[in-house]
Amino acid sequence: MIRYYFGSTRYTDKNGKVKYKTFKKDEYPDIGWIKDPKNAYERQVNKKAETLLDQMIEAKNVDLRRGKLGMITEVSKKANMIDDFKNYFQKKYTKKNTISGHISLLSHLTNFAGKLVPYSNVTPQFCKAFLDYLESLEYVRGRLNKNTSKSYFNAFKVFLGEMKQQGKILVYPAEDIKAKGEPHKQKDYLTKQEVQILINTDIRASRSLKPFFLFSCLTGQAHEECRLMTWDMLEEQDGRFYLKAQRQKTGQFYRIPINKQSMKVIGERPKNRRDKRYNKVFPTLKYSHQQNQLLQEWVDKAGILKKVTPHVGRHTFSAMYYKQNKDIGGLMNILNHKDISTTQRYLAGLLGGDYFVDKDVDIPEFEI
C-alpha cells in the first residue's frame, strides 16, 4: 500500500475546540503480492513485489519534488504568491483591458500584503481581510466602486482556484467569502431636446470640453478615444465622413461613418498642420476632477437636472441611434462591441424597460 499525505488543516469545531484534519489517500498497486505465502516460491514473489513497491515509492517521491502530484511540499508552502500571480495573468490573458485590470489587482495585493506572500499565509482570514481592504479603499477620485472591488476579488478567487489545482494550496481559502456589488442602476443619457439646449449654452473657460461632449453625443465615441483623436483619423470620401481609430478599452481597430453634424461641432482643421500641438482634435481634453466639474456646471447652467459625466455622451448617442433606427447590429459596429449580446446588455442597462418598447412581436397569422 502507498499512502499519500496531503497535509493537515486547523479548524474550530462547533464546541469551540481546536482540531486538526489530516488529508490522505491510500493506493493499492497491482504488484502481485501474495498474502500469507506458503512456500519458498511465494516468498520469492513477495520479495520481488517489495522491490517493485520501493521503486514505485521512489518514483512518486521524485514526482512530488517536481510538483507533479498536487501535494504541498515545503517549497510550495514558501513559494511567493505575488510572483505566481504575476506569471499567472501574463501567461493566461492576452486582452489589453483584462491584463490592465490584473495589473491593478496586483498593485492592490502588494499594497495590502507586501511583495512577499508565502502560501502558508493565504488563509480564509487573509482573503476576508483583503476583501475588506478593497471595499474600504480610498483613492484620488474617492472610494473604490463596489462593483470594481467585487470584480477584483472575484479575479483573485479565480487565481486561487488555479493555484489549488496546481497543488500550491491544499484547501481553497475563499470558499465562503463573497463580495457584494452595487445594486444595478440605469445609465443616464440626454434627450434630443437636452442636447439642443447644450448646443445653445456657452461653457466656461474650456476650449475642448463642449465640442468633445457634443461630438460624443453625435458619434458615440468614448472619452479616451476623443482625447487621443487627431485630425488624421478623420476622412472624407464621396461627401461622407469617416473615423478610423483604435478602441483603447479593447485594442480593436475600427473605421466607422460619422454624421456631418459632428463635423460642424468640431469646426475646421487648424491651418498649421505640421505643428503637432495643433494635430489633436481636442487638444486640452483630459480626464480630471476639474473638467468633470466644468462639465456638470455647464449642464446645470443649461437648466438640465441630471448628473452628467463624460460617459453620458456615448450613452446619449446610443439611446438616440437605437430609438430612431432599431438597428442593434449597426450600433454594435459603431460602439465597437465584440458581439451583439454585449450591445443588447448595454441597451438593457441604458434604456431599461424602454428597450423593449416598439419591438416587433409579430408571428405568423393563424385561423383562430
LOMITOR-310835 format. One record per residue (C-alpha): residue in three letters; z, x, y. Coordinates in steps of 0.05 Angstrom, whole numbers, padded with zeros to 5 digits, always signed. Each point is the difference from the previous one (the first is absolute). Layout:
// residues N
alaZXY...
END
This chain:
// residues 368
met+00000+00000+00000ile-00016+00023+00071arg+00046-00029+00054tyr-00023+00000+00072tyr+00053-00001+00055phe-00028-00026+00066gly+00065+00013+00037ser+00053-00048+00024thr+00016-00043+00060arg+00066-00020+00032tyr+00016-00072+00015thr+00058-00047+00015asp+00010-00060-00047lys+00023-00070+00019asn+00073+00021-00006gly-00009+00057+00049lys+00004+00055-00053val-00046+00060+00006lys-00042+00010-00062tyr-00059+00043-00023lys-00062-00024-00036thr-00038+00051-00043phe-00074-00009-00010lys-00026+00024-00068lys-00055-00013-00050asp-00005+00018-00074glu-00064+00020-00035tyr-00009+00006-00075pro-00060+00045-00013asp-00037-00005-00066ile+00014+00069-00029gly+00008-00018-00073trp+00077+00005-00002ile+00030-00022-00067lys+00069-00032+00003asp+00047+00025-00054pro-00046+00052-00034lys+00010+00003-00075asn-00034+00065-00020ala-00024+00067+00026tyr-00069-00026+00018glu+00028-00055+00044arg+00048+00049+00033gln-00059+00046+00015val-00037-00060+00031asn+00060-00013+00046lys+00004+00074+00020lys-00073-00003+00022ala+00014-00066+00036glu+00058+00033+00038thr-00045+00057+00022leu-00052-00051+00023leu+00053-00039+00038asp+00024+00064+00035gln-00071+00014+00022met-00008-00070+00026ile+00065+00005+00040glu-00022+00066+00030ala-00067-00031+00020lys+00038-00058+00033asn+00043+00049+00038val-00063+00035+00026asp-00027-00067+00023leu+00066-00016+00032arg-00001+00064+00040arg-00071-00016+00023gly+00021-00070+00022lys-00043-00037-00051leu+00054-00044-00031gly+00021-00040+00061met+00071+00028-00009ile+00042+00027+00056thr+00012+00075-00002glu+00044+00040+00046val-00064+00022+00036ser-00019-00073+00011lys+00068-00017+00027lys-00005+00056+00051ala-00073-00013+00020asn-00011-00018+00073met-00019-00073+00008ile-00030+00014+00069asp-00050+00051-00028asp-00019-00049-00056phe-00010-00057+00050lys-00046+00043+00042asn-00042+00020-00061tyr+00001-00071-00026phe-00033-00035+00059gln-00047+00057+00016lys-00029-00004-00071lys+00003-00075-00009tyr-00028-00028+00065thr-00065+00013+00039lys+00000-00053+00054lys+00018+00028+00068asn+00046-00058+00018thr+00038+00002-00066ile+00010+00075+00006ser+00023-00008+00072gly+00052-00052-00022his+00027+00047-00054ile+00004+00057+00050ser+00043-00044+00044leu+00042-00019-00061leu+00009+00074-00016ser+00024+00012+00071his+00051-00055-00007leu+00023+00026-00067thr+00012+00071+00026asn+00034-00026+00063phe+00046-00041-00044ala+00015+00049-00057gly-00027+00068+00020lys-00056+00041-00030leu+00036+00015-00066val+00019-00061-00043pro+00013+00013-00074tyr-00012-00060-00046ser+00073+00001-00020asn+00013-00026+00071val-00049-00058-00006thr+00047-00056-00020pro+00002-00074+00015gln+00049+00018+00056phe-00051+00049+00029cys-00055-00053-00002lys+00043-00053+00033ala+00022+00049+00054phe-00073+00019+00013leu-00020-00074+00007asp+00058-00011+00049tyr-00024+00061+00039leu-00071-00028+00005glu+00023-00070+00020ser+00044+00028+00056leu-00047+00054+00024glu-00010+00006+00075tyr-00061+00036+00029val-00039+00006+00065arg-00027-00071+00003gly+00063-00033-00027arg+00025-00017-00070leu-00045+00009-00060asn-00033-00067-00019lys+00031-00030-00062asn-00067-00008-00033thr-00014+00073+00013ser+00067+00022-00030lys-00014-00046-00060ser-00068+00033-00009tyr+00030+00070+00003phe+00055-00017-00050asn-00047-00034-00049ala-00045+00062+00002phe+00062+00042-00015lys+00016-00045-00060val-00070+00009-00028phe+00009+00075+00004leu+00067-00004-00036gly-00034-00040-00055glu-00052+00054-00009met+00054+00054-00004lys+00037-00040-00054gln-00064-00002-00041gln-00007+00075+00008gly+00072+00011-00023lys+00027+00025+00066ile+00053-00055+00002leu+00033-00035-00058val+00018-00068+00029tyr-00041-00034+00054pro+00049+00000+00059ala-00030-00054+00044glu-00005-00056-00050asp+00044-00051+00037ile-00012+00024+00071lys-00049-00042+00040ala-00022+00006+00072lys-00006-00063+00041gly-00058-00009+00048glu-00008-00042+00062pro-00018-00074-00007his-00074-00012+00006lys-00023-00011+00072gln-00066-00028+00023lys-00039+00051+00041asp-00011-00016+00074tyr-00069-00005+00030leu-00029-00026+00066thr-00044-00060+00010lys-00069+00002+00033gln+00031-00029+00063glu+00055+00053+00002val-00051+00056-00008gln-00039-00028+00059ile+00064-00002+00042leu+00012+00074-00016ile-00071+00017+00020asn+00014-00030+00068thr+00068+00033+00008asp+00009+00070+00028ile+00045+00051-00035arg+00046+00050+00034ala-00016+00074+00000ser-00040+00008-00064arg-00071+00025-00004ser-00010-00013-00075leu+00049-00053-00022lys-00035-00063+00024pro-00070+00020-00024phe+00029+00023-00067phe+00037-00065-00013leu-00058-00044+00019phe-00048+00044-00041ser+00047-00008-00060cys+00001-00076+00010leu-00076-00002+00001thr-00014+00049-00057gly+00062+00002-00046gln+00008+00075+00007ala+00070+00026-00010his+00039+00040+00052glu-00007+00068-00035glu-00076-00008-00009cys-00006-00018+00074arg+00044+00059+00021leu-00046+00048-00036met-00065-00036+00019thr-00053+00041+00036trp-00064-00023+00034asp-00040+00035-00054met+00026-00052-00050leu-00035-00057+00037glu-00074-00011-00016glu-00053-00048+00027gln-00057-00022-00045asp-00051-00055+00014gly+00045-00030+00053arg+00062-00002-00045phe+00061+00045+00004tyr+00034+00035-00059leu+00064+00040-00010lys+00003+00055-00052ala+00069+00029-00014gln+00053+00016-00052arg+00058-00046-00015gln+00061+00044+00010lys+00044-00041-00047thr-00046+00005-00060gly-00046+00059+00017gln-00062-00045-00011phe-00062+00009+00043tyr-00035-00063+00026arg-00055-00024+00047ile+00007-00070+00027pro-00035-00043+00053ile+00039-00016+00063asn-00015-00054+00050lys-00028+00013+00069gln+00061-00029+00035ser+00042+00058-00027met-00048+00050+00032lys+00010-00035+00068val+00075+00009-00008ile-00004+00075-00007gly-00054+00009+00053glu-00051+00056+00003arg+00006+00069-00029pro+00021+00053+00052lys-00058+00042+00024asn+00034+00068-00014arg-00014-00001-00075arg+00011+00074-00011asp+00072-00002+00023lys+00043-00017-00061arg+00051-00032+00046tyr-00049-00056+00013asn-00023-00010-00073lys+00056-00047-00021val-00011-00073+00012phe+00074-00012+00014pro+00023+00069+00026thr+00072-00018+00019leu+00015-00045-00059lys+00059+00019-00044tyr+00053-00034-00042ser+00063+00003+00040his+00058-00043+00021gln-00023+00004+00073gln-00070-00026-00015asn+00028-00055-00045gln+00044-00021+00058leu-00060+00000+00048leu-00039-00043-00049gln+00057-00051-00004glu+00008-00001+00076trp-00074-00015+00007val+00006-00058-00049asp+00062-00026+00035lys-00035+00005+00068ala-00057-00043-00029gly+00051-00054-00018ile-00010+00007-00075leu+00066-00011-00036lys-00012+00044-00061lys+00025+00067-00024val-00062+00044-00001thr-00009+00070-00031pro-00064+00041-00008his-00010-00031-00069val-00008-00070+00029gly-00070+00019+00025arg-00024+00009-00072his+00035-00064-00022thr-00032-00039+00058phe-00070+00022-00019ser+00012-00018-00074ala+00026-00070+00017met-00058-00015+00049tyr-00053+00028-00048tyr+00024-00038-00060lys+00010-00066+00036gln-00070+00003+00029asn-00038+00028-00060lys+00042-00014-00063asp-00030+00065-00027ile+00053+00039-00038gly-00050+00051-00027gly-00025+00016+00070leu+00071+00007+00026met+00018+00046-00059asn-00056+00047+00020ile+00018+00000+00074leu+00073+00013-00014asn-00020+00052-00052his+00045-00030-00054lys-00007+00028-00071asp-00012-00068-00032ile-00003-00073+00018ser+00069-00016-00028thr+00030+00045+00053thr-00036-00041+00054gln+00023-00065-00032arg+00073+00022+00001tyr-00008+00025+00071leu-00028-00067+00023ala+00054-00039-00036gly+00053+00043+00035leu-00036-00008+00066leu-00019-00074+00001gly+00051-00029-00048gly-00018-00072-00016asp-00059+00003+00049tyr-00035+00047-00049phe-00013-00060-00045val-00021-00048+00055asp-00073-00022-00004lys-00011+00036-00066asp-00051-00033-00044val+00029-00036-00060asp-00065-00033-00022ile-00013-00008-00074pro-00058-00035-00036glu-00003-00076+00009phe+00019-00044-00060glu-00010-00073-00013ile+00072-00025+00005
END
